[in-house]
């Protein structure tokens, strides 16, 4: 899957990628250098190979992209990014986006489009100004994409968990059954009174109800190491596509890892025995994850 991020310089494209996929915190993005021409980052996600194309936004780069429309060939998802802190350049961004859309219209191949109204936070920016800029941006940009499969989203690198879920749903947008199942499990998880993390086998977080679980998509290092060790045992010793592992200390703290179909995992951390209601809900959740794993495998092989 090819995902193309486009926008003017300093609109936040590289920061978005770094926070959502690269284990950086929002404050770490201040030191990022401008993207030269474009950069490609590859991320395995639920067995899919995702290519994120981050197109630098400097004017000379934009001109070169438009002179080489083949750079956008094969784009499955186009993500135009609008900087809500820079309203004086809204019209320039609109012109650039329109020229990119013309390339897709001429090729008769239209990607899904997710327009990000970015920097919607009020950190170092007055709420009244953000509200005014949002109204202006909606008036300028929304009509531009009506001929495409299009949605718009408000984003901020300071809302890392929300940004992770936004990109999770964007990456799953071509797989409606997967997206619906994961979103349903996310709701079910809110009713379970124990700590649970559901990831793919590489540690990309899908859903969780745990504080400080990781950065963006990436599970924190200690849990990722444990998951990797369990997966190696599953593969090399058990030689099966699924397995579960359990550890417990003298104080009654317990951790369980379930691996389903070599592609998805559930990490359960308990500080005490579950009540009957929570135990039943965990059992239902595990069965739903098992069915989700089957669906992911069938999707990848179709």
Buried (B, 14 or more C-beta within 10 A) or exposed (E): BBBBBBBBBBBBBBBBBBBBBBBBEBEBBEEBEEBEEBBEBEBEBBBBEBBBBBBBBBEEBBEBBBEEBEBBEEBBBBBBBBBBBBBEBBEEBBEBBEBBBEBBEEEEEBBBBBBBBBBBBBEEBEEEEBEEBBEEBEEBBEEBBEEBEBEBBBBBBBBBEEBBBBBBBBBBBBBEEBBEBBBEBBEBBEEBEBBBBBBBBBBBBBBBBBEEBBBBBBBBEEBBEBBEEBBEEBBEEEEEBBBBBEEEEEEEEBBBBBBBBBBBBBBBBBEEEBEEEBEEBBEEBBEBBBEBBBBBBEBEEE
